[in-house]
Structure formats: structure tokens, C-alpha cells
Amino acid sequence: MANLQAEGILLPCSLWEMGLAEGWEMEQARKDSSQPSAARRSLSPPRLQLPACTAHPPPSGSQRFRCRVSAVGARGDMADPPEVAEAEAGAKQKEKPKNRNKKKAATVDESELLTVPDGWKEPAFTREDNPKGLLEESSFATLFPKYREAYLRECWPLVQKALGEHFVNATLDLIEGSMTVTTTKKTFDPYAIIRARDLIKLLARSVPFEQAVRILQDDIACDIIKIGSLVRKRDTFIKRRGRLLGPKGSTLKALELLTNCYIMVQGNTVSALGPFSGLKEVRKVVLDTMKNIHPIYNIKTLMIKRELSKDPELRSQSWERFLPKFKRKNLKKRKEPKKKNTKKEYTPFPPPQPESQIDKELASGEYFLKERQKKRKQVQEIKAKQADAVKRRQEERNKAFIPPKEKTVVKTKKASTEKKIDIEAIKEKVKNAKKKKLGALPEEEVKLKMAADEKKKKKKK
């Protein structure tokens, strides 16, 4: 029983079998009571041979149960010596707080696992994690369009240098128009080849090398969204794709700032590059735009979410009450037909029978004419139509030679001489102007100055 207790084995047993076990334990305890406590501890009881289940059928369903066979349970109400009792009590007291601490630690660990601490980063994968390298060589290839050939030829040395740091080879085949990446014997990171594959995919999708090389970082991923098959009509597809870009690329720039992703709209695909959370939002916005939901609604919700995430109290709460709810308004105008059928008033009489060709000829008198006369009349009608057509053409040609109507020139109004001129006021103005010394001096003053200058020269001599 002691061995079974130590191993912690659960045995199916009946009440009768438990009674045998208790009786055997009581007899063993009576025999050992005469021996000292130290010797009794050293003794180990023999293994109990339980009767086979086939000899005694199991009891009813209410009496069947599973029990853990242990020495304490088998002894029942037997009184242990004081030393043994104290030792067992101390062991129980020590075991209880340990279990409680374990439960508390478990609860704390679960709560901590729910939230990621700020600034936490996954440790980088180094050669120590995989010192023996990869077993097999793996490679990926992708085609690129003709217009990317010149750019790829220029930036290919930079691509080889960036992939060489991760021990990945890159080859550019201009004849077939393909790019290939392969692992080497020195490659230790098994995910490096997947990143290299994404790098050449982005380069083929017109993403510049400066942005595409960021895919080699651990916390950066890419997503290529195919939008060509989401809309049936080509015109509506071009309109919705332009709606994603916005006027002068403003909508795309706002989306890049909110998601921290680089977005490239090219042809029938949208290439996005950035963190995982941002890529999820970009894909949602792009697919909603192609479903005729304007991106401004999603941009508005992203702005609100960014402000709410700054508050530590609101991080664990639901944000549905803060987010806007937009209702769809289907304002489809019914197309009016070009020809409107107006209902006529109901009359019980049927409509008059249409006239036949013979009736018309009888009415006009042509019916009684001979064939020659009929042909002559038809020729005259044709000639009259031709003359009218020639006259119209001549008028259209002569329109170019007809001068346009000139605009009437606005006649200038003559100055009215009704007001009388004040001659005396004009004379006074002239006198005042003469008194003012403006411009060159008069002749008399010039002569006087010349004479004064000559006198001064003679005195000096």
C-alpha cells in the first residue's frame, strides 16, 4: 500500500476490498506498536495482494467509485505516536501554503499573458539558435514586367548586399525576366528565404528598394491585395481605385500615417508593407473601398481608435460606444424612359382602319394616270428634291463668306460747355506760379550772376 501511495495510483475497488485493506493495516499497526518508533519507521509493509475482480463481481452502481489507496486512509482512526503525528501535521502545514502560492502564481501569470507590455520585442533569431544550419537548399523565383528592368538593373547590387547579410543568394535573369533567391550552406535562419521571396515580389510590384528592404526586419510584414476581380465593370473599378488614392494622394497618405504602413497602388493590386496590426487595417479599408464604402469612414474610426489607445484605462474596455455608426443611404433615382407612353381615353369604338396605297392614289387621282405619266411625275419629284438639296448645300458654303455683324461703337459724350470758366482765378494761379522758383533761372538773373563772378576774379588777381 505504501508503494501504491508513493506512486499515486488510482485503483478501482469495492467496499469489501477496502475492508480487507483496513483490517490488514490494523493488524500490522498492533504488531509494530511494541517496537520503538525509529525501528517502526524503517519497516516497510509487504505489498497487498488484492483479490481478482473476476472472483468477486463488482457491487451496484451506487457503491462503485474510485479511491486513492494511501496509508493514512487505510489506518482509519488508529492513533499514531506523538512524534509521528507532529511530523505529519508539520508536513501538511508546509504543503498547504505551497499549493496556495502556486494557485496565486498561476492566476497572476494568466493575467499577465493577456496584455503585452509596452516596448516588448521578440529576441532576434541568431546562429546559436540553429548552429548546424539548414539541411536542404530552397529557392523562390518570380517574374517582373519589362518596364521594371532598368530600375532592377540599377538597384540589384544593393539587393544582393542586403540578402548577403542573411546568407541568401539572389540572381537576376534579364533574358527570361525573372528574379531568383536561394539559400546557402551558411544560412541559419529558416525564415530568411520567405522574407527574400517577399522582397523580390515587392520589387516586381513597383515598390522602391528603400521601402521593400524593410521586409527583412522581424517586426515588418507585407500583404499584396488583389483588387482586379472585385468589381465587374472597368469604369467603376477605376473610379473606386482613384477614390482609394484621393485628391493628390491625400487619402492614401492619411491611411499610411494611421496604420504606419507603406501602401503602393499599382494596376490590379495594392501592396502594403508595415506591422501586422496595420496590415490588417489596410486590407479592411481596401476591400471596403472596392465594395463602394468610402475610405473616409474607416479613416475616421482609425483616428478615434488611435486616441482611445493612448488612455491606459480604456485599453481593457469595449470601444463600441465611441466608434461612429454610419447608416447606408441608398438614394437610387429611378431612370425615366425616353419615350413616355401616355394613356389615351377609353372609347368603345375601334380605331379607324388605315388607308391602303390604292385608297391614297384614288384620293389624289394618281390611280387613273397611265404608267408614263406616273414615271414622269416620279422623275419630277426626284429632280425637285435634288434641287432643294443643292440649294441647301450652296447656302451652307456661302455662310463662310458672309461677314459677321459689327458691334455698334459707343459714342463718346461731348464735354458740356454750360459751366462758365472763371478767367480771373486762372490769372491768379499763373502769377503765383511765376513767383515760385522752379526749374531754370530767368535770363536777367543769369546775366547778373555772370557779372558778379567776373568781378570776384579780377579782385583776386
C-alpha positions, 0 to 999 in steps of 0.5 A, a space after each residue: 500500500 505504501 508503494 501504491 501511495 508513493 506512486 499515486 495510483 488510482 485503483 478501482 475497488 469495492 467496499 469489501 476490498 477496502 475492508 480487507 485493506 483496513 483490517 490488514 493495516 490494523 493488524 500490522 499497526 498492533 504488531 509494530 506498536 511494541 517496537 520503538 518508533 525509529 525501528 517502526 519507521 524503517 519497516 516497510 509493509 509487504 505489498 497487498 495482494 488484492 483479490 481478482 475482480 473476476 472472483 468477486 463481481 463488482 457491487 451496484 452502481 451506487 457503491 462503485 467509485 474510485 479511491 486513492 489507496 494511501 496509508 493514512 486512509 487505510 489506518 482509519 482512526 488508529 492513533 499514531 505516536 506523538 512524534 509521528 503525528 507532529 511530523 505529519 501535521 508539520 508536513 501538511 502545514 508546509 504543503 498547504 501554503 505551497 499549493 496556495 502560492 502556486 494557485 496565486 502564481 498561476 492566476 497572476 501569470 494568466 493575467 499577465 499573458 493577456 496584455 503585452 507590455 509596452 516596448 516588448 520585442 521578440 529576441 532576434 533569431 541568431 546562429 546559436 539558435 540553429 548552429 548546424 544550419 539548414 539541411 536542404 537548399 530552397 529557392 523562390 523565383 518570380 517574374 517582373 514586367 519589362 518596364 521594371 528592368 532598368 530600375 532592377 538593373 540599377 538597384 540589384 547590387 544593393 539587393 544582393 548586399 542586403 540578402 548577403 547579410 542573411 546568407 541568401 543568394 539572389 540572381 537576376 535573369 534579364 533574358 527570361 525576366 525573372 528574379 531568383 533567391 536561394 539559400 546557402 550552406 551558411 544560412 541559419 535562419 529558416 525564415 530568411 528565404 520567405 522574407 527574400 521571396 517577399 522582397 523580390 515580389 515587392 520589387 516586381 510590384 513597383 515598390 522602391 528598394 528603400 521601402 521593400 528592404 524593410 521586409 527583412 526586419 522581424 517586426 515588418 510584414 507585407 500583404 499584396 491585395 488583389 483588387 482586379 476581380 472585385 468589381 465587374 465593370 472597368 469604369 467603376 473599378 477605376 473610379 473606386 481605385 482613384 477614390 482609394 488614392 484621393 485628391 493628390 494622394 491625400 487619402 492614401 497618405 492619411 491611411 499610411 500615417 494611421 496604420 504606419 504602413 507603406 501602401 503602393 497602388 499599382 494596376 490590379 493590386 495594392 501592396 502594403 508593407 508595415 506591422 501586422 496590426 496595420 496590415 490588417 487595417 489596410 486590407 479592411 479599408 481596401 476591400 471596403 473601398 472596392 465594395 463602394 464604402 468610402 475610405 473616409 469612414 474607416 479613416 475616421 474610426 482609425 483616428 478615434 481608435 488611435 486616441 482611445 489607445 493612448 488612455 491606459 484605462 480604456 485599453 481593457 474596455 469595449 470601444 463600441 460606444 465611441 466608434 461612429 455608426 454610419 447608416 447606408 443611404 441608398 438614394 437610387 433615382 429611378 431612370 425615366 424612359 425616353 419615350 413616355 407612353 401616355 394613356 389615351 381615353 377609353 372609347 368603345 369604338 375601334 380605331 379607324 382602319 388605315 388607308 391602303 396605297 390604292 385608297 391614297 392614289 384614288 384620293 389624289 387621282 394618281 390611280 387613273 394616270 397611265 404608267 408614263 405619266 406616273 414615271 414622269 411625275 416620279 422623275 419630277 419629284 426626284 429632280 425637285 428634291 435634288 434641287 432643294 438639296 443643292 440649294 441647301 448645300 450652296 447656302 451652307 458654303 456661302 455662310 463662310 463668306 458672309 461677314 459677321 455683324 459689327 458691334 455698334 461703337 459707343 459714342 463718346 459724350 461731348 464735354 458740356 460747355 454750360 459751366 462758365 470758366 472763371 478767367 480771373 482765378 486762372 490769372 491768379 494761379 499763373 502769377 503765383 506760379 511765376 513767383 515760385 522758383 522752379 526749374 531754370 533761372 530767368 535770363 536777367 538773373 543769369 546775366 547778373 550772376 555772370 557779372 558778379 563772378 567776373 568781378 570776384 576774379 579780377 579782385 583776386 588777381 
